[in-house]
Amino acid sequence: MSVNRVCFNCGSSSFVSDRSLGGKIVCSKCGSSIFKNKSSSLLNRKKIIFPAIGIAIFIIIILSS
């Protein structure tokens, strides 16, 4: 399956082809057929935000003492 797609409901990236629905692709965890593209920029922002917050807190602690 396409790795750049995730389930809109549960966020899973594992899909199966449901034979009872004529081969329609559904999520293997929740059964939803609604997907969205995985946003790499959102993942990169999350990776940058937490260290930035940590550095800001560290600077505030250093300056207050």
C-alpha positions, -999 to 999 in steps of 0.1 A, spaced: 0 0 0 9 36 -2 31 46 28 22 83 26 -15 78 35 -30 75 70 -65 68 82 -84 99 90 -101 83 121 -73 65 139 -41 76 122 -31 40 112 -11 34 80 -21 -2 76 -48 -9 50 -65 -39 35 -87 -45 5 -122 -55 16 -136 -82 -6 -171 -76 6 -170 -40 -6 -157 -49 -41 -120 -45 -33 -124 -10 -16 -94 -1 5 -102 2 42 -82 7 74 -73 -26 90 -77 -12 126 -110 7 125 -125 -2 91 -128 34 78 -124 42 41 -115 78 47 -77 86 43 -55 116 43 -20 122 31 7 122 58 21 157 63 58 156 67 60 193 75 37 188 106 60 160 118 91 182 113 74 211 132 67 188 162 103 177 162 115 213 163 89 227 188 98 205 218 136 212 217 128 249 212 106 250 242 133 232 262 160 257 251 137 286 260 130 273 295 167 267 300 175 303 290 148 316 313 162 296 342 197 308 335 187 345 332 165 344 364 193 332 386 
